[in-house]
Amino acid sequence: MKELLAQVIAAARVVGREEVMPRYLKVAHQRKVDGSLLTEADLAAQSALFTRLHAIAPYPMLGEEMSEDAQKAVWEKGDAGFWCVDPIDGTSNFVNGLPFFAISIALVRHGRTVLGVVYDPQADEAFYAFEGGGAFMNGDPLPLKLPPDNLNRCMAGIDLKRIDRVLAGDLAREHPYASQRNLGASTLDWCYVAAGRLHIYLHGGQKMWDYAAGWLILKEAGAAVCGLNGDEFLAADPWCRSVLAAQTPELLGQWQHWVAHRLKMAAN
């Protein structure tokens, strides 16, 4: 697995160098049916990743820029393994010149990620893990720094767009953490919690390519995750999973308790 991981990291770096960064700030874009952005760089990076990953290990490919039917066909037949790829996560950032976007690659077997790589080509930071092997960033073990011991000292990554309006309002007005960010690239958000750059995280609903690599990196770094309602993360619909995560299980307990109380109040 270590050799396979090294090859995947190398592939991500090459695609970042050859297909993504030469197009940064230089590429036109269009809107997909769901309103999200698509660029030539997304398509070129996905094609290059598919070619390189197939040469490393000829598993089926599931990419963000495939049709929904093709994605689901790979998932349904994927117990033996498939590559799950987001060629550029954070396309809006990429198009508008915000230097926070990443390439994400996961090897998934029986519905669980066994190898994950998230590569930020602008910062040249590769986050990676394989099951049971720990998590790293450019060779340094994760986390890079120790977490605070209390929720009120935490830096939070919060995506407000896909959650209940009452909860979103509570987070804006009465948040329990020290400060928050919404950086616009879910794959990197997971890695930033794993690294200790963010301490807690909330997202209302992610696609498989948003979380597949980051979930494993976070887990192998000793962080903790569940769904928005405290449910088991991997038990949820794989095409739309809500996220509550924290750098430690203790912080997740505090974070989950606050969110559960607010959701209960909103329901009454």
C-alpha angles and dihedrals in degrees: 000000000000091000092047090050092051090053093049092050089050091050092051091050093050093049091047091051098042106031109021112035096044086060097045109125090357105078133093120226142205136197123256122216091268091053097253122129127261126189139181086252092061092052095043092048093048092050092048092047092050090052095047096042092048088054090052095047122348099231122144116270129236113187134174092238094056123098117271092245091053091048093052092046090057092047094050093052096035106100091109089054142281138193114246111201137184103186094196119006109191097037092163089057090046093052095046098045099254107144098224113100136108150192113241126198128176134175107215126194126178090351095306130100113241098175130025137181128180114183125191103200095188093057094029090232120148117193114191148160143167124208111284094001104094128244128276145180114211089333097314117116117245134271097052093193138020119260128240115260097231135053093231091065096050132116106224132205106210130178107194099181100083104039136087112288093232092053090046090052092049091051090051096047107027106021117167097216134078099245141344141215136191104198100174104236115089095191091060093043089064091050093047090056089048090051096045095245087116119029102196135019139196129186127165100214135354134187121233095261090053095060109017098094097027094053092060094043090051093046093049090049089060096253124135136232142182138158124280091265093047093262125141107282097220092048093066128092104291091220095057119023124168117217138216110170137165138181091247135023088243093057090045089056091054093044094047092048092053093047093045091052092051093047090050091051090049091052094053 
